[in-house]
Amino acid sequence: MKKLLLLFTFVLLTSFSADPDVYLCNTKGGKKYHFTKDCQGLRNCKGEIIKVTLKEAKEKGKTICGYED
């Protein structure tokens, strides 16, 4: 159910924006991007959670969080 909600949110966001915002844990070891700031994958973030565009996240080599895959 959660994956369906996240997919719906992603589709909704992308229909209004060519490049949706995503969230990153701004630490040296952060490797994933997240569509929601309260994603389970960000719970252990020890740094600042920042908002960037999906394009920026991919340019930094980030991949989608496993909880949102």
N, C-alpha and C positions, 0 to 999 in steps of 0.2 A: 504494500500500500504506500509506504514512504517513497519508494522508487518511482511509483506512478505520480505521486504528488510532485516530486522533484522534476520529473520529466515534464509535467504540465507547467510548472513554474518556469523551466528553461524555455519551453516553446512560447509561453506567454511573453517572457522577457525578450526573446529574440524577435518576436513579431513587432515589437516597438523600437527595438534598437538593433542596428546592424552589428554592434559589438557590445554584448552585455558585460556588466561588471561581475567580477568574481572576487573571492577573498583568498589571501595568502597568509601563512604564518611567516612573518618577516624575520626569519632566522637563517643562519648559514645552512642548516640541514633541511629546511623546508623544501619539499619536492612536489607538493600537490596544490591544486587549486580547488576551490569549493564554491558552489553556487549560493550557499546560504551562510551567513556569519555564525549561526548556531549549529553548524554541521558537527556531527559527532567526531569527525576527523580533526577538528580544530580544538577539541577539549584539552589536549595536552600541550598546546602551544605555550611556550615559555617566553616568547617575544610578543611584539605588537602584531595584531591582526590588521592587515591593510587591504584596501579595496583598489583593484586595478582592472583594466579591461581584459577580456579573455585573450585578445591578441597579445597584450603585454605579457600575460602569464605564460602563454605558449612560447613567446620569444625568449623568456627566461628559462625555458626548458621544463616548465611545470607540466604535470599530467593530471588528469581528473582524479579526484579522491575516490577510493574504493567504495566508500559508502554511497556515493552518488553515481557510480558507474552503472 
